[in-house]
Amino acid sequence: MSENKPQRIHRYFWPAIFLLVFLCVPYLFMGSSEPRYFGLPAWFYVTLIATILITAFSIHKIWRRWY
């Protein structure tokens, strides 16, 4: 069972990174700076969270699964 775990993580790693990179560029918010939260546009928070998740997934992959 434990032998399947690295394969499962590897299978979902690159699609997850691709999705997060897509979210880093604010395509969904083009031409709009609304809504705003704490004075910053919503796309800023989406980009920030996606960037942090890319970093976390990459660090996890390097520390735990580097062969």
N, CA and C atoms as a LAMMPS dump frame, in Angstrom:
ITEM: TIMESTEP
0
ITEM: NUMBER OF ATOMS
201
ITEM: BOX BOUNDS ff ff ff
-5.0000000000000000e+02 5.0000000000000000e+02
-5.0000000000000000e+02 5.0000000000000000e+02
-5.0000000000000000e+02 5.0000000000000000e+02
ITEM: ATOMS id mol type element x y z
1 1 1 N 0.82 -1.202 0
2 1 2 C 0 0 0
3 1 3 C 0.859 1.259 0
4 2 1 N 1.942 1.243 0.768
5 2 2 C 2.783 2.431 0.827
6 2 3 C 3.516 2.671 -0.491
7 3 1 N 3.674 1.628 -1.313
8 3 2 C 4.33 1.809 -2.606
9 3 3 C 3.454 2.586 -3.579
10 4 1 N 2.142 2.56 -3.41
11 4 2 C 1.231 3.296 -4.285
12 4 3 C 1.181 4.78 -3.952
13 5 1 N 1.528 5.136 -2.734
14 5 2 C 1.414 6.522 -2.307
15 5 3 C 2.312 7.47 -3.111
16 6 1 N 3.598 7.165 -3.316
17 6 2 C 4.413 8.093 -4.122
18 6 3 C 3.888 8.239 -5.548
19 7 1 N 3.373 7.179 -6.143
20 7 2 C 2.837 7.263 -7.493
21 7 3 C 1.601 8.147 -7.532
22 8 1 N 0.739 8.028 -6.534
23 8 2 C -0.468 8.845 -6.482
24 8 3 C -0.116 10.321 -6.332
25 9 1 N 0.84 10.631 -5.482
26 9 2 C 1.258 12.019 -5.288
27 9 3 C 1.879 12.553 -6.576
28 10 1 N 2.709 11.754 -7.218
29 10 2 C 3.356 12.18 -8.458
30 10 3 C 2.324 12.41 -9.565
31 11 1 N 1.284 11.59 -9.595
32 11 2 C 0.259 11.71 -10.639
33 11 3 C -0.509 13.025 -10.515
34 12 1 N -0.734 13.519 -9.312
35 12 2 C -1.515 14.732 -9.111
36 12 3 C -0.657 15.989 -8.965
37 13 1 N 0.649 15.824 -8.864
38 13 2 C 1.516 16.968 -8.618
39 13 3 C 1.506 17.949 -9.793
40 14 1 N 1.796 17.498 -10.997
41 14 2 C 1.899 18.4 -12.137
42 14 3 C 0.573 19.023 -12.546
43 15 1 N -0.545 18.294 -12.555
44 15 2 C -1.819 18.986 -12.823
45 15 3 C -2.143 20.054 -11.776
46 16 1 N -1.811 19.789 -10.514
47 16 2 C -2.055 20.785 -9.464
48 16 3 C -1.181 22.019 -9.676
49 17 1 N 0.083 21.818 -10.038
50 17 2 C 0.973 22.944 -10.3
51 17 3 C 0.464 23.749 -11.495
52 18 1 N 0.031 23.07 -12.552
53 18 2 C -0.498 23.753 -13.726
54 18 3 C -1.708 24.612 -13.361
55 19 1 N -2.635 24.058 -12.579
56 19 2 C -3.815 24.81 -12.163
57 19 3 C -3.426 26.025 -11.325
58 20 1 N -2.491 25.855 -10.417
59 20 2 C -2.079 26.97 -9.566
60 20 3 C -1.344 28.048 -10.36
61 21 1 N -0.551 27.653 -11.356
62 21 2 C 0.11 28.651 -12.199
63 21 3 C -0.937 29.43 -12.98
64 22 1 N -1.97 28.747 -13.453
65 22 2 C -3.068 29.431 -14.144
66 22 3 C -3.74 30.438 -13.216
67 23 1 N -3.898 30.087 -11.944
68 23 2 C -4.528 31.004 -10.99
69 23 3 C -3.605 32.158 -10.602
70 24 1 N -2.299 31.992 -10.777
71 24 2 C -1.361 33.071 -10.442
72 24 3 C -1.519 34.27 -11.368
73 25 1 N -1.955 34.023 -12.583
74 25 2 C -2.182 35.114 -13.527
75 25 3 C -3.671 35.439 -13.468
76 26 1 N -4.042 36.655 -13.145
77 26 2 C -5.451 36.969 -12.875
78 26 3 C -6.325 37.074 -14.127
79 27 1 N -6.403 35.984 -14.91
80 27 2 C -7.248 35.975 -16.103
81 27 3 C -8.716 36.201 -15.761
82 28 1 N -9.155 35.636 -14.669
83 28 2 C -10.565 35.71 -14.3
84 28 3 C -11.001 37.12 -13.916
85 29 1 N -10.042 37.972 -13.6
86 29 2 C -10.35 39.315 -13.13
87 29 3 C -9.954 40.391 -14.132
88 30 1 N -9.718 40.028 -15.38
89 30 2 C -9.236 41.004 -16.367
90 30 3 C -10.239 42.139 -16.551
91 31 1 N -9.731 43.36 -16.52
92 31 2 C -10.561 44.532 -16.729
93 31 3 C -11.348 44.965 -15.512
94 32 1 N -11.065 44.362 -14.367
95 32 2 C -11.826 44.702 -13.172
96 32 3 C -10.894 44.736 -11.965
97 33 1 N -11.103 45.688 -11.118
98 33 2 C -10.362 45.715 -9.859
99 33 3 C -11.332 45.574 -8.683
100 34 1 N -12.516 45.154 -8.976
101 34 2 C -13.518 44.936 -7.937
102 34 3 C -13.775 43.445 -7.81
103 35 1 N -14.13 42.899 -6.73
104 35 2 C -14.318 43.535 -5.42
105 35 3 C -12.971 43.767 -4.736
106 36 1 N -13.011 44.631 -3.76
107 36 2 C -11.807 44.956 -2.987
108 36 3 C -12.011 44.523 -1.533
109 37 1 N -10.95 43.989 -0.965
110 37 2 C -10.939 43.586 0.44
111 37 3 C -9.725 44.231 1.093
112 38 1 N -9.946 44.973 2.125
113 38 2 C -8.879 45.677 2.85
114 38 3 C -8.062 46.555 1.903
115 39 1 N -8.723 47.132 0.925
116 39 2 C -8.075 48.061 0.018
117 39 3 C -7.341 47.432 -1.155
118 40 1 N -7.305 46.106 -1.218
119 40 2 C -6.618 45.415 -2.313
120 40 3 C -7.628 44.62 -3.13
121 41 1 N -7.413 44.523 -4.443
122 41 2 C -8.356 43.77 -5.276
123 41 3 C -8.317 42.267 -4.963
124 42 1 N -9.417 41.594 -5.249
125 42 2 C -9.548 40.171 -4.933
126 42 3 C -8.509 39.333 -5.68
127 43 1 N -8.142 39.738 -6.899
128 43 2 C -7.172 38.941 -7.647
129 43 3 C -5.818 38.887 -6.947
130 44 1 N -5.499 39.911 -6.164
131 44 2 C -4.244 39.903 -5.415
132 44 3 C -4.213 38.732 -4.434
133 45 1 N -5.321 38.508 -3.731
134 45 2 C -5.389 37.425 -2.753
135 45 3 C -5.372 36.062 -3.433
136 46 1 N -6.066 35.938 -4.566
137 46 2 C -6.059 34.673 -5.312
138 46 3 C -4.639 34.356 -5.763
139 47 1 N -3.949 35.35 -6.303
140 47 2 C -2.573 35.158 -6.763
141 47 3 C -1.636 34.832 -5.606
142 48 1 N -1.785 35.514 -4.506
143 48 2 C -0.937 35.274 -3.34
144 48 3 C -1.114 33.853 -2.807
145 49 1 N -2.35 33.411 -2.663
146 49 2 C -2.623 32.067 -2.149
147 49 3 C -2.096 31.009 -3.113
148 50 1 N -2.313 31.194 -4.418
149 50 2 C -1.819 30.225 -5.404
150 50 3 C -0.298 30.15 -5.377
151 51 1 N 0.37 31.28 -5.233
152 51 2 C 1.833 31.3 -5.18
153 51 3 C 2.35 30.58 -3.939
154 52 1 N 1.707 30.81 -2.82
155 52 2 C 2.104 30.124 -1.581
156 52 3 C 1.89 28.628 -1.711
157 53 1 N 0.798 28.2 -2.331
158 53 2 C 0.546 26.77 -2.509
159 53 3 C 1.546 26.126 -3.47
160 54 1 N 1.924 26.823 -4.534
161 54 2 C 2.956 26.292 -5.431
162 54 3 C 4.251 26.082 -4.656
163 55 1 N 4.61 27.048 -3.843
164 55 2 C 5.826 26.933 -3.047
165 55 3 C 5.744 25.763 -2.08
166 56 1 N 4.617 25.623 -1.404
167 56 2 C 4.446 24.538 -0.439
168 56 3 C 4.486 23.168 -1.119
169 57 1 N 3.793 23.009 -2.25
170 57 2 C 3.819 21.737 -2.967
171 57 3 C 5.217 21.407 -3.464
172 58 1 N 5.931 22.41 -3.949
173 58 2 C 7.284 22.177 -4.453
174 58 3 C 8.232 21.779 -3.323
175 59 1 N 8.141 22.459 -2.2
176 59 2 C 8.987 22.12 -1.054
177 59 3 C 8.666 20.713 -0.57
178 60 1 N 7.392 20.372 -0.493
179 60 2 C 7.002 19.026 -0.071
180 60 3 C 7.566 17.978 -1.029
181 61 1 N 7.45 18.235 -2.308
182 61 2 C 7.948 17.289 -3.313
183 61 3 C 9.456 17.118 -3.197
184 62 1 N 10.178 18.208 -3.005
185 62 2 C 11.637 18.132 -2.92
186 62 3 C 12.066 17.446 -1.617
187 63 1 N 11.491 17.811 -0.496
188 63 2 C 11.916 17.264 0.786
189 63 3 C 11.519 15.803 0.977
190 64 1 N 10.332 15.438 0.513
191 64 2 C 9.821 14.098 0.798
192 64 3 C 9.991 13.085 -0.323
193 65 1 N 9.991 13.543 -1.557
194 65 2 C 9.934 12.614 -2.673
195 65 3 C 11.099 12.713 -3.65
196 66 1 N 12.154 13.422 -3.285
197 66 2 C 13.272 13.581 -4.206
198 66 3 C 14.047 12.267 -4.253
199 67 1 N 14.233 11.765 -5.46
200 67 2 C 14.943 10.482 -5.612
201 67 3 C 16.248 10.679 -6.29
